[in-house]
Each structure stands twice: as structure tokens, then as C-alpha cells.
Amino acid sequence: MVPPSQQRGKKPQNAKGQRKLKAPAFRDDEDLENVKEALQGLELDPNTRPSKFSDLPLSQRTAFGLQQSHFKDLTDIQSRSIPAALKGKDILGAAKTGSGKTLAFLVPVLELLFREQWSKQDGLGALIISPTRELAAQIFEVLRKIGRNHLPSAGLIEGGMNFKEEAERIPFMNIIIGTPGRLLQHMDRTPGFSVGNLQVLVLDEADRILDMGFQKEVDALVDHLPTARQTMLFSATQTKKVSDLARLSLKEPEYIAVHQEATEATPKQLKQYYFLAPLPTKIDMLWSFIKANLKSKMIVFLSSSKQVRFVYECFRRLKPGIPLVSLYGRKGQEARLKITEGFAAAKYSCLIATDVVARGIDFPSVNWVVQADCPEDADTYIHRVGRTARYENEGQAVLFLDPVEEEGMLNRLEQKRIPIRKVTPKADKEKSIKDQIQELCFKEPDLKYTAQKAFTYYAQSVNHMKDKDVFQLDKLDLDGFAMSMGLPGAPHLQFQKGSDVKKIKNAPRAGMSDESGGESGEDALQRKKAQSKSKYDRLFERQNQDVLSSHYGNVVAHTGDDDEDFLTVKRVLNPNESDSEGKDGNGPTILKHLGPQPYVVDSKRREKALKSKKKLLKFKGNSTKTYFDEDGIAHPVYELQDEEDFEKEGPVDKKIEKFMEGEAAKVRQGDVEDKALSKEKRKEKKLKRKQREAEEREDIPASKSAVLGGDDAGEEDPLALMRSLPVAAEDYVVDSEEERPRKKPKKQKKEKRKSKGVIQLAHDPETLEDLEAVAVGLLGQ
């Protein structure tokens, strides 16, 4: 089915209801000759500057792409830098944020490759380097819009994406936009990444790329690039250092500073304010500011990713009434792209971020830029506030300053010609959320752990700042800041080092006398040694142990003194159970509930011993554990008598004698009981044997019949069975009719006992007649 916009008689329209521009039939040969002729006649006259893109000698493909993207008028930086770049000069461009620097280098890049008739077979022709992934993605989107009609291919190379897929596509890219680290990785590991034919190198936000953070990556990249190339550097705060220019092999660069002579380094339509926010009240002031500007779009800058995460998690749980998002460098690339796209499309939202979005990112309709942490320098301040008041739109920025930072930071801003006005927030608008944050940290150990990390990273960032006139860590109220983050105390900062023991030891004693008001070197050394602690002492004295690693939890969870108590004592010293010597309560504390003897707490060591069950055992007296005998009577485990009761019972010899007699009587009584038990067992055994014999007699039949062998007896003796019959003599005698039952004969005995009803023979039958006589006798029975 044909879409409605493509039906006959109807022209296609875009999403806004406007008619789409139909691409003309490009004639590259004729267009190329016209462009070259126009460039030869182009003169770089500062008095006559072009005002529109149509005034520039551009190709039809570039001009139509700009028209499709609705770019018509030139900004100051574009009107001065594009003509010089089209002539092939190296450019050093500096302009205020939001002045259109991206088009100032993308248009010359497209035109250069068009004049060289660049194709996929020619390889890499242009390399554009950006300090952040978000800025690189934004440049790539602008290039796609204005370069949609050009033949060369472009690609985006950045960290967080699939490296293998990028490596497969790099050999077919003519324009590459990427970050320094990822580009260097592909140069080292991707075989098809060749830069031998590179024509132009562009560095956006060059001052950031050239600083110490990317120095190694840039040096390695430049070493791989050919020297015969065009180089362009653009930023809001440009550099003129000879070392930087020499490192990039710039040849007679054209320095273009549009707003160098301006009275202000920031846009005129930008309103800038600052107010004093002591460090312990910073989070409260930020919360109050967000609550007072719910119908706006703002960006909040913090110095570290841990702070961003902590503030975002706390505010998200407290629900200020505005959509919250966070962005920092450690997030995955897909999540970062999703966040930037969502924030750009939102009408009202609050983005809490680090300096990862401070440069070059174009977020439309940003009303406020809030710098909750003091920026590193004035250049960082300019880039941060540049996220608002872009393209002649209005915007506002506010800076939070601690009283310690106020004087130094204002001097730095004044040197950069940055107008800023001090304001005082209204008292009725200020709201404190310390109790809510403390409750959240108490309920969620993970949030408490994040607060500890945020505190530590903030202190480290302040300590690492170079400008010590502005950043003075020792003068900040770190304890109050920790309390505002829901922590019971300030975590230990490992980077804070004490005095050097070796220097104190080797220092001359004359220079460390007590007259100077300080302690002597020997005393200081002894105090230092007294404070030295082992690794495990430091582990057991750490605060907030419930949110540390599982290994540390296993170390402190089970000890020989603990019985895994479910409830633990939080406060040992109970004022109701203690007493003091002095009326004013300044004397030593006496505890009466620990044992029979009172426990005097007159030193730190004895107070610390209250936390150890093992050390308190000697004050609690004997154990109260009992056991129960056979009669159910409870007895203490250790029954000890007093000395007086022991002496009343008599001399020791008599006690021993009495004890021995008692033990002997117990033994004799035991022997009697054992003999009676043995006799009872024998009697029971005999009774069981008689019962078994009686049962066996009942099972024997009264008469038995002899069974002779059959036909298959073979050659065996037929008299063998008869010889074994129990006959007594030739003349057998039968007892009375009442016969007693016979016992079961035993197999092992040959001689048979004589009994009534049994025929006995004088001798064994030997002849057939004897056997017949025996048989007749048996039949007669």
C-alpha cells in the first residue's frame, strides 16, 4: 500500500507539515570546476564578511544539505573561519559557547573531500577528535544532517561500543569521529586502520584534549598521522602555547578569536549569580533550589561521580516533584546515550552530572545551570554555563561557593571578564533534609556506603586542585559536611599525612625547645610511636563497619568472646547506675551493676574496657551457671565455702577420714547392688532355658515310623538302618503303658541314656534273625 504522503497528486510532507525539498540532479564535474574557480577568487578580507551560507563558494551537495537542515545565516565564528579553512589554512578558533563552532569545521571537511573526489577506496580522509562520547555523538548527528547528499562514508568510534564491529567497518570509513583513547586503541589493534592518506585533522574542545588528561593519547595519535595535512582546533577557551602548537605540527595557523575584544567572556543574554553556601548546607541548598524551580529544565554539576550518584539516589527517594536523571563517566555507553536523548527531549527535567557534559553538548531549552561544587578554574566555569543561553537564547546560571572559596574564585572570574552577581536566598525557601538523609542511610547500608565514598572523593578532588588560593581543604567544615550526608562522623582520609617522624628525629634539639610553645622533638616522637597501631587495630577501630566488605565483616563478626549476641549494648555508661565523686559531676564514674565490687572509670583505658566482655569477666565474680542432679535439685557448678564455715566442720585429718569412710561405704553398697543384680540375671537366664526346653518337648510326635530305601538303593547294606535302631536285647521288655516323652537325642553322643519305653539290647544284632526279632518287637509296640 502506498503511503498517503506518496499518493498521486499529493506532494510529500515532513512531520511538521512542511513540504520536503526534492534533491536536484547533482552534476559533480561542472560543480567541481565552479567551486575551484570561486575559491581562487576568494579573498580573506576582514572588512567584508559573508553573512549567509549562500555567499560562500560551496558545492551543491553541501549547500542543499544545509538548506535541508535549515541553516541559513552565518555566526561570527563561521563567517571568519570557514573562508580561511576553505583556502586550506590551519585554524585556531575560539568563540563563546553556543556560537556554532561545529559547523565551522564540518563544512570545510565536506568541501575538502568533495574537491578531492574522495571515495571509499581512498581510505580515511578526515579525522575529528572529541574529548567526550556525548560530544562525539552530537557531532556525528550534525554531520549526518548536512552531509546526507555526499558520497563519502562516516563513522562514530567511541568507548563502550562493540570493538569488533567497529574494527570491521573502519576500513570503509572516510570520515571518523571519535574519542582519543578509542582511536588510539584501533590504531594499535585494527589492521585496516590506515591514516596514510589523511587530509584534515580536527580537534573540538582542543584545550581539553591538549591538557594533561589526554596528552599521551594525543601524542601517540599525532605520531601516526602524516605531516602534510590541514589541522583545525576549536574551543571556547583556546590555547596559544607554543609547545601545544608544535606538537600538532601547525603551519602558520590562522588565529580566530571572535569574542577576544568583548567585554564579557560569556554570552550577554546569560544571567549569572552566586550565593554563599557553607559546605554543611550545600545539599540542603541544592534541594531547596530544585524545589523552587520545578517548572524548569536544569543541569546540576558536581565534582565527582560518587557525589552525583549519592545526590541522585537521595533526591530520587525523597521525590522533589521533577524528573531526575544522572550522568557520569562510569555509566555504560547505551545508558549515557539514552539519558542524553531523553533529557534533550524533556520539557522539565533535572540532570545531575559531572563535567562529562560540560563541553560542547547542545541541550535545547536549558533554563538553569547549577554549579553545586566550585569549578576547577574559570575556563571550566565558562564551559559549564555554556550549556544554557545558546544561539542567542536566554539562560541563567548559579554558583554555590563556600565562604573559604569566595574571594579566590571571584578574583579568577574577574580576570576572565565574567560578570557575576551575589544574591541571598530567601529564608522561607530554605528546607533542611538532613534528618531524611540520615534515616535513609540508616535503613539502607548501600546508600550509607555511597555517602562515605562521595565524601572521600569530594575531599580528594579538593585536595588535588592546583589553585590553593581557592581550594583549602584544611579550612572546610568536613565534619559538618559528613553530618549533612547522613554519616555519624567524617570518614578517615588516607591521603592526609602527618608529620614526618624522620625529620623530627633528625631535627636539631635547639630548634625544638619548649620555650617556643610547642612540644620537644623527643616528646613528639614518643607521642608518634604511642599512636602507631597495627593493621588489625585500625580495622577494629573503623567506623561504619556494617557496610564494608564481606571479608572485613568475617574478620570482626566472630570472636572468642562473643556468643553472637542478637542485641548489643549501644551505651555502657548509664547515668542512673553510675555515681561521681564530685557534686559537679567531674569526678570519676563508679559503676555498681557490673559485679560485687564497684567499677571505677577514671581513665580512657578503663572506659574502653567496658566494651570488652573478656576484660569485664574479672569484675563479675564467680560464674552463676548451675546443673541439676538426678533428683532435679539445682547446684552451682562451683560450690565454694567460706573459710569460717570450713573451719567449723573440724580438723582436716578427720574430714579426710570421714570422706574416705563415706567413699568406702559407697563402694560396699555398690558391690552388694552389683551381686544382687548378677544373681537376678542368672535366675532369669535359667528360667528362660527351662521354658525353651518345654516348648521343644511339646513339638516332638508320640511315634515314629521307619522309612526303608526304595528300588534305587543300589548295593548298599540293607541292614544298615536296622543296626542303628535302639534295641536293648533279644528279649525286649516294654515298660508300662504310661510312657514319659523322650528328649531329643543329641547327635554328638553315641551312648543313649536308659529310659522307660525304650528297648535295650545286650549286643548289636549281627544276623538276620536278630534283626527280625527286633523288628517284630517294634511292630508290637
Summary of the structure (lengths in Angstrom):
residues: 781
radius of gyration: 52.2
end to end distance: 123.5
largest distance: 170.4
contacts: 2074
relative contact order: 0.05
helix: 45%
strand: 11%
